Amino acid sequence: VSVDDPETARKVLKLIDALDDLEDVQQVIANFEIPEEILQRVEA
């Protein structure tokens, strides 16, 4: 799945981080691609 919207990318990354922080979760696997320019905007 391609994530081309900065706001959606921010939400996806926040969800992945939240899932990864849960004690009961051992592994988080996702199938998405965020273009480099969108990722740079989100991380800034």
PDB file of N, H, CA, C and O in Angstrom:
ATOM      1  N   VAL A   1       0.855  -1.160   0.000  1.00  0.00           N
ATOM      2  CA  VAL A   1       0.000   0.000   0.000  1.00  0.00           C
ATOM      3  C   VAL A   1       0.900   1.221   0.000  1.00  0.00           C
ATOM      4  O   VAL A   1       1.806   1.331   0.826  1.00  0.00           O
ATOM      5  N   SER A   2       0.657   2.119  -0.906  1.00  0.00           N
ATOM      6  H   SER A   2      -0.079   2.029  -1.577  1.00  0.00           H
ATOM      7  CA  SER A   2       1.429   3.349  -0.976  1.00  0.00           C
ATOM      8  C   SER A   2       0.721   4.444  -0.187  1.00  0.00           C
ATOM      9  O   SER A   2      -0.471   4.682  -0.377  1.00  0.00           O
ATOM     10  N   VAL A   3       1.454   5.103   0.691  1.00  0.00           N
ATOM     11  H   VAL A   3       2.423   4.909   0.846  1.00  0.00           H
ATOM     12  CA  VAL A   3       0.910   6.190   1.499  1.00  0.00           C
ATOM     13  C   VAL A   3       1.481   7.490   0.941  1.00  0.00           C
ATOM     14  O   VAL A   3       2.656   7.796   1.148  1.00  0.00           O
ATOM     15  N   ASP A   4       0.650   8.253   0.233  1.00  0.00           N
ATOM     16  H   ASP A   4      -0.304   8.004   0.065  1.00  0.00           H
ATOM     17  CA  ASP A   4       1.114   9.456  -0.454  1.00  0.00           C
ATOM     18  C   ASP A   4       0.712  10.751   0.235  1.00  0.00           C
ATOM     19  O   ASP A   4       1.096  11.831  -0.214  1.00  0.00           O
ATOM     20  N   ASP A   5      -0.042  10.664   1.302  1.00  0.00           N
ATOM     21  H   ASP A   5      -0.354   9.787   1.666  1.00  0.00           H
ATOM     22  CA  ASP A   5      -0.514  11.843   2.017  1.00  0.00           C
ATOM     23  C   ASP A   5       0.278  11.992   3.320  1.00  0.00           C
ATOM     24  O   ASP A   5       0.353  11.039   4.096  1.00  0.00           O
ATOM     25  N   PRO A   6       0.870  13.161   3.578  1.00  0.00           N
ATOM     26  CA  PRO A   6       1.665  13.334   4.804  1.00  0.00           C
ATOM     27  C   PRO A   6       0.878  13.064   6.089  1.00  0.00           C
ATOM     28  O   PRO A   6       1.422  12.476   7.024  1.00  0.00           O
ATOM     29  N   GLU A   7      -0.365  13.474   6.152  1.00  0.00           N
ATOM     30  H   GLU A   7      -0.807  13.951   5.393  1.00  0.00           H
ATOM     31  CA  GLU A   7      -1.168  13.257   7.361  1.00  0.00           C
ATOM     32  C   GLU A   7      -1.434  11.768   7.577  1.00  0.00           C
ATOM     33  O   GLU A   7      -1.361  11.283   8.706  1.00  0.00           O
ATOM     34  N   THR A   8      -1.738  11.051   6.511  1.00  0.00           N
ATOM     35  H   THR A   8      -1.797  11.445   5.594  1.00  0.00           H
ATOM     36  CA  THR A   8      -1.950   9.608   6.615  1.00  0.00           C
ATOM     37  C   THR A   8      -0.654   8.911   7.010  1.00  0.00           C
ATOM     38  O   THR A   8      -0.667   7.994   7.831  1.00  0.00           O
ATOM     39  N   ALA A   9       0.452   9.334   6.435  1.00  0.00           N
ATOM     40  H   ALA A   9       0.463  10.079   5.768  1.00  0.00           H
ATOM     41  CA  ALA A   9       1.756   8.758   6.782  1.00  0.00           C
ATOM     42  C   ALA A   9       2.050   8.963   8.261  1.00  0.00           C
ATOM     43  O   ALA A   9       2.530   8.051   8.934  1.00  0.00           O
ATOM     44  N   ARG A  10       1.767  10.146   8.763  1.00  0.00           N
ATOM     45  H   ARG A  10       1.378  10.887   8.216  1.00  0.00           H
ATOM     46  CA  ARG A  10       1.983  10.440  10.184  1.00  0.00           C
ATOM     47  C   ARG A  10       1.149   9.507  11.061  1.00  0.00           C
ATOM     48  O   ARG A  10       1.634   8.993  12.069  1.00  0.00           O
ATOM     49  N   LYS A  11      -0.106   9.295  10.672  1.00  0.00           N
ATOM     50  H   LYS A  11      -0.500   9.713   9.854  1.00  0.00           H
ATOM     51  CA  LYS A  11      -1.001   8.419  11.438  1.00  0.00           C
ATOM     52  C   LYS A  11      -0.531   6.967  11.397  1.00  0.00           C
ATOM     53  O   LYS A  11      -0.566   6.272  12.413  1.00  0.00           O
ATOM     54  N   VAL A  12      -0.094   6.510  10.231  1.00  0.00           N
ATOM     55  H   VAL A  12      -0.066   7.075   9.406  1.00  0.00           H
ATOM     56  CA  VAL A  12       0.385   5.132  10.089  1.00  0.00           C
ATOM     57  C   VAL A  12       1.617   4.908  10.964  1.00  0.00           C
ATOM     58  O   VAL A  12       1.706   3.900  11.666  1.00  0.00           O
ATOM     59  N   LEU A  13       2.558   5.834  10.925  1.00  0.00           N
ATOM     60  H   LEU A  13       2.486   6.653  10.355  1.00  0.00           H
ATOM     61  CA  LEU A  13       3.769   5.693  11.729  1.00  0.00           C
ATOM     62  C   LEU A  13       3.460   5.752  13.219  1.00  0.00           C
ATOM     63  O   LEU A  13       4.076   5.042  14.014  1.00  0.00           O
ATOM     64  N   LYS A  14       2.513   6.594  13.595  1.00  0.00           N
ATOM     65  H   LYS A  14       2.012   7.172  12.950  1.00  0.00           H
ATOM     66  CA  LYS A  14       2.106   6.681  15.003  1.00  0.00           C
ATOM     67  C   LYS A  14       1.470   5.364  15.458  1.00  0.00           C
ATOM     68  O   LYS A  14       1.733   4.899  16.567  1.00  0.00           O
ATOM     69  N   LEU A  15       0.641   4.766  14.609  1.00  0.00           N
ATOM     70  H   LEU A  15       0.427   5.143  13.708  1.00  0.00           H
ATOM     71  CA  LEU A  15       0.011   3.486  14.930  1.00  0.00           C
ATOM     72  C   LEU A  15       1.052   2.381  15.079  1.00  0.00           C
ATOM     73  O   LEU A  15       0.990   1.594  16.024  1.00  0.00           O
ATOM     74  N   ILE A  16       2.000   2.319  14.161  1.00  0.00           N
ATOM     75  H   ILE A  16       2.050   2.958  13.394  1.00  0.00           H
ATOM     76  CA  ILE A  16       3.055   1.305  14.225  1.00  0.00           C
ATOM     77  C   ILE A  16       3.856   1.462  15.517  1.00  0.00           C
ATOM     78  O   ILE A  16       4.164   0.471  16.181  1.00  0.00           O
ATOM     79  N   ASP A  17       4.191   2.696  15.874  1.00  0.00           N
ATOM     80  H   ASP A  17       3.941   3.500  15.335  1.00  0.00           H
ATOM     81  CA  ASP A  17       4.925   2.936  17.122  1.00  0.00           C
ATOM     82  C   ASP A  17       4.108   2.516  18.335  1.00  0.00           C
ATOM     83  O   ASP A  17       4.642   1.914  19.266  1.00  0.00           O
ATOM     84  N   ALA A  18       2.817   2.830  18.330  1.00  0.00           N
ATOM     85  H   ALA A  18       2.383   3.319  17.574  1.00  0.00           H
ATOM     86  CA  ALA A  18       1.954   2.478  19.462  1.00  0.00           C
ATOM     87  C   ALA A  18       1.845   0.965  19.610  1.00  0.00           C
ATOM     88  O   ALA A  18       1.906   0.443  20.724  1.00  0.00           O
ATOM     89  N   LEU A  19       1.684   0.264  18.505  1.00  0.00           N
ATOM     90  H   LEU A  19       1.634   0.688  17.600  1.00  0.00           H
ATOM     91  CA  LEU A  19       1.605  -1.194  18.555  1.00  0.00           C
ATOM     92  C   LEU A  19       2.916  -1.793  19.050  1.00  0.00           C
ATOM     93  O   LEU A  19       2.917  -2.729  19.849  1.00  0.00           O
ATOM     94  N   ASP A  20       4.015  -1.257  18.578  1.00  0.00           N
ATOM     95  H   ASP A  20       4.015  -0.497  17.929  1.00  0.00           H
ATOM     96  CA  ASP A  20       5.329  -1.767  18.961  1.00  0.00           C
ATOM     97  C   ASP A  20       5.609  -1.548  20.452  1.00  0.00           C
ATOM     98  O   ASP A  20       6.347  -2.322  21.062  1.00  0.00           O
ATOM     99  N   ASP A  21       5.033  -0.514  21.031  1.00  0.00           N
ATOM    100  H   ASP A  21       4.434   0.115  20.535  1.00  0.00           H
ATOM    101  CA  ASP A  21       5.252  -0.207  22.449  1.00  0.00           C
ATOM    102  C   ASP A  21       4.443  -1.083  23.399  1.00  0.00           C
ATOM    103  O   ASP A  21       4.730  -1.118  24.595  1.00  0.00           O
ATOM    104  N   LEU A  22       3.442  -1.788  22.891  1.00  0.00           N
ATOM    105  H   LEU A  22       3.209  -1.761  21.919  1.00  0.00           H
ATOM    106  CA  LEU A  22       2.625  -2.643  23.750  1.00  0.00           C
ATOM    107  C   LEU A  22       3.445  -3.838  24.246  1.00  0.00           C
ATOM    108  O   LEU A  22       4.178  -4.460  23.477  1.00  0.00           O
ATOM    109  N   GLU A  23       3.313  -4.147  25.527  1.00  0.00           N
ATOM    110  H   GLU A  23       2.717  -3.642  26.152  1.00  0.00           H
ATOM    111  CA  GLU A  23       4.078  -5.247  26.121  1.00  0.00           C
ATOM    112  C   GLU A  23       3.758  -6.599  25.493  1.00  0.00           C
ATOM    113  O   GLU A  23       4.655  -7.420  25.296  1.00  0.00           O
ATOM    114  N   ASP A  24       2.506  -6.831  25.183  1.00  0.00           N
ATOM    115  H   ASP A  24       1.778  -6.165  25.344  1.00  0.00           H
ATOM    116  CA  ASP A  24       2.083  -8.135  24.673  1.00  0.00           C
ATOM    117  C   ASP A  24       2.446  -8.355  23.206  1.00  0.00           C
ATOM    118  O   ASP A  24       2.375  -9.482  22.717  1.00  0.00           O
ATOM    119  N   VAL A  25       2.827  -7.313  22.510  1.00  0.00           N
ATOM    120  H   VAL A  25       2.884  -6.397  22.906  1.00  0.00           H
ATOM    121  CA  VAL A  25       3.152  -7.416  21.088  1.00  0.00           C
ATOM    122  C   VAL A  25       4.617  -7.817  20.944  1.00  0.00           C
ATOM    123  O   VAL A  25       5.512  -7.162  21.480  1.00  0.00           O
ATOM    124  N   GLN A  26       4.842  -8.906  20.210  1.00  0.00           N
ATOM    125  H   GLN A  26       4.116  -9.437  19.774  1.00  0.00           H
ATOM    126  CA  GLN A  26       6.202  -9.393  20.008  1.00  0.00           C
ATOM    127  C   GLN A  26       6.797  -8.904  18.695  1.00  0.00           C
ATOM    128  O   GLN A  26       8.012  -8.737  18.584  1.00  0.00           O
ATOM    129  N   GLN A  27       5.941  -8.673  17.697  1.00  0.00           N
ATOM    130  H   GLN A  27       4.954  -8.809  17.787  1.00  0.00           H
ATOM    131  CA  GLN A  27       6.432  -8.286  16.385  1.00  0.00           C
ATOM    132  C   GLN A  27       5.348  -7.507  15.656  1.00  0.00           C
ATOM    133  O   GLN A  27       4.172  -7.865  15.712  1.00  0.00           O
ATOM    134  N   VAL A  28       5.748  -6.442  14.972  1.00  0.00           N
ATOM    135  H   VAL A  28       6.704  -6.151  14.926  1.00  0.00           H
ATOM    136  CA  VAL A  28       4.816  -5.659  14.166  1.00  0.00           C
ATOM    137  C   VAL A  28       5.275  -5.758  12.721  1.00  0.00           C
ATOM    138  O   VAL A  28       6.413  -5.425  12.390  1.00  0.00           O
ATOM    139  N   ILE A  29       4.379  -6.218  11.873  1.00  0.00           N
ATOM    140  H   ILE A  29       3.455  -6.489  12.141  1.00  0.00           H
ATOM    141  CA  ILE A  29       4.672  -6.344  10.449  1.00  0.00           C
ATOM    142  C   ILE A  29       3.661  -5.498   9.691  1.00  0.00           C
ATOM    143  O   ILE A  29       2.463  -5.553   9.969  1.00  0.00           O
ATOM    144  N   ALA A  30       4.144  -4.720   8.737  1.00  0.00           N
ATOM    145  H   ALA A  30       5.117  -4.676   8.511  1.00  0.00           H
ATOM    146  CA  ALA A  30       3.257  -3.848   7.972  1.00  0.00           C
ATOM    147  C   ALA A  30       3.628  -3.908   6.495  1.00  0.00           C
ATOM    148  O   ALA A  30       4.764  -4.216   6.135  1.00  0.00           O
ATOM    149  N   ASN A  31       2.662  -3.612   5.663  1.00  0.00           N
ATOM    150  H   ASN A  31       1.739  -3.362   5.956  1.00  0.00           H
ATOM    151  CA  ASN A  31       2.853  -3.640   4.220  1.00  0.00           C
ATOM    152  C   ASN A  31       2.466  -2.275   3.655  1.00  0.00           C
ATOM    153  O   ASN A  31       1.388  -2.111   3.082  1.00  0.00           O
ATOM    154  N   PHE A  32       3.357  -1.299   3.825  1.00  0.00           N
ATOM    155  H   PHE A  32       4.232  -1.432   4.291  1.00  0.00           H
ATOM    156  CA  PHE A  32       3.090   0.028   3.282  1.00  0.00           C
ATOM    157  C   PHE A  32       4.396   0.642   2.808  1.00  0.00           C
ATOM    158  O   PHE A  32       5.478   0.277   3.267  1.00  0.00           O
ATOM    159  N   GLU A  33       4.272   1.572   1.887  1.00  0.00           N
ATOM    160  H   GLU A  33       3.392   1.868   1.514  1.00  0.00           H
ATOM    161  CA  GLU A  33       5.421   2.304   1.367  1.00  0.00           C
ATOM    162  C   GLU A  33       5.130   3.787   1.500  1.00  0.00           C
ATOM    163  O   GLU A  33       4.070   4.265   1.095  1.00  0.00           O
ATOM    164  N   ILE A  34       6.078   4.505   2.069  1.00  0.00           N
ATOM    165  H   ILE A  34       6.939   4.117   2.398  1.00  0.00           H
ATOM    166  CA  ILE A  34       5.970   5.953   2.167  1.00  0.00           C
ATOM    167  C   ILE A  34       7.105   6.534   1.334  1.00  0.00           C
ATOM    168  O   ILE A  34       8.274   6.278   1.622  1.00  0.00           O
ATOM    169  N   PRO A  35       6.776   7.318   0.298  1.00  0.00           N
ATOM    170  CA  PRO A  35       7.830   7.921  -0.521  1.00  0.00           C
ATOM    171  C   PRO A  35       8.786   8.759   0.339  1.00  0.00           C
ATOM    172  O   PRO A  35       8.373   9.346   1.339  1.00  0.00           O
ATOM    173  N   GLU A  36      10.032   8.808  -0.046  1.00  0.00           N
ATOM    174  H   GLU A  36      10.367   8.331  -0.858  1.00  0.00           H
ATOM    175  CA  GLU A  36      11.070   9.495   0.729  1.00  0.00           C
ATOM    176  C   GLU A  36      10.714  10.951   1.018  1.00  0.00           C
ATOM    177  O   GLU A  36      10.940  11.427   2.130  1.00  0.00           O
ATOM    178  N   GLU A  37      10.160  11.666   0.037  1.00  0.00           N
ATOM    179  H   GLU A  37       9.976  11.279  -0.867  1.00  0.00           H
ATOM    180  CA  GLU A  37       9.837  13.081   0.254  1.00  0.00           C
ATOM    181  C   GLU A  37       8.720  13.255   1.288  1.00  0.00           C
ATOM    182  O   GLU A  37       8.727  14.217   2.056  1.00  0.00           O
ATOM    183  N   ILE A  38       7.765  12.327   1.308  1.00  0.00           N
ATOM    184  H   ILE A  38       7.759  11.545   0.684  1.00  0.00           H
ATOM    185  CA  ILE A  38       6.693  12.375   2.315  1.00  0.00           C
ATOM    186  C   ILE A  38       7.274  12.038   3.685  1.00  0.00           C
ATOM    187  O   ILE A  38       6.937  12.683   4.678  1.00  0.00           O
ATOM    188  N   LEU A  39       8.131  11.044   3.743  1.00  0.00           N
ATOM    189  H   LEU A  39       8.404  10.520   2.936  1.00  0.00           H
ATOM    190  CA  LEU A  39       8.749  10.636   5.003  1.00  0.00           C
ATOM    191  C   LEU A  39       9.578  11.772   5.602  1.00  0.00           C
ATOM    192  O   LEU A  39       9.555  11.984   6.814  1.00  0.00           O
ATOM    193  N   GLN A  40      10.301  12.493   4.768  1.00  0.00           N
ATOM    194  H   GLN A  40      10.320  12.321   3.783  1.00  0.00           H
ATOM    195  CA  GLN A  40      11.094  13.627   5.252  1.00  0.00           C
ATOM    196  C   GLN A  40      10.192  14.718   5.817  1.00  0.00           C
ATOM    197  O   GLN A  40      10.529  15.335   6.828  1.00  0.00           O
ATOM    198  N   ARG A  41       9.053  14.963   5.180  1.00  0.00           N
ATOM    199  H   ARG A  41       8.779  14.462   4.359  1.00  0.00           H
ATOM    200  CA  ARG A  41       8.118  15.986   5.667  1.00  0.00           C
ATOM    201  C   ARG A  41       7.510  15.574   7.001  1.00  0.00           C
ATOM    202  O   ARG A  41       7.298  16.416   7.875  1.00  0.00           O
ATOM    203  N   VAL A  42       7.231  14.290   7.162  1.00  0.00           N
ATOM    204  H   VAL A  42       7.403  13.607   6.453  1.00  0.00           H
ATOM    205  CA  VAL A  42       6.620  13.788   8.391  1.00  0.00           C
ATOM    206  C   VAL A  42       7.624  13.830   9.539  1.00  0.00           C
ATOM    207  O   VAL A  42       7.262  14.184  10.662  1.00  0.00           O
ATOM    208  N   GLU A  43       8.866  13.478   9.276  1.00  0.00           N
ATOM    209  H   GLU A  43       9.160  13.191   8.364  1.00  0.00           H
ATOM    210  CA  GLU A  43       9.884  13.421  10.316  1.00  0.00           C
ATOM    211  C   GLU A  43      10.418  14.793  10.700  1.00  0.00           C
ATOM    212  O   GLU A  43      11.082  14.921  11.729  1.00  0.00           O
ATOM    213  N   ALA A  44      10.150  15.808   9.911  1.00  0.00           N
ATOM    214  H   ALA A  44       9.611  15.703   9.075  1.00  0.00           H
ATOM    215  CA  ALA A  44      10.669  17.164  10.193  1.00  0.00           C
ATOM    216  C   ALA A  44       9.957  17.824  11.344  1.00  0.00           C
ATOM    217  O   ALA A  44      10.277  18.959  11.700  1.00  0.00           O
TER     218      ALA A  44
END
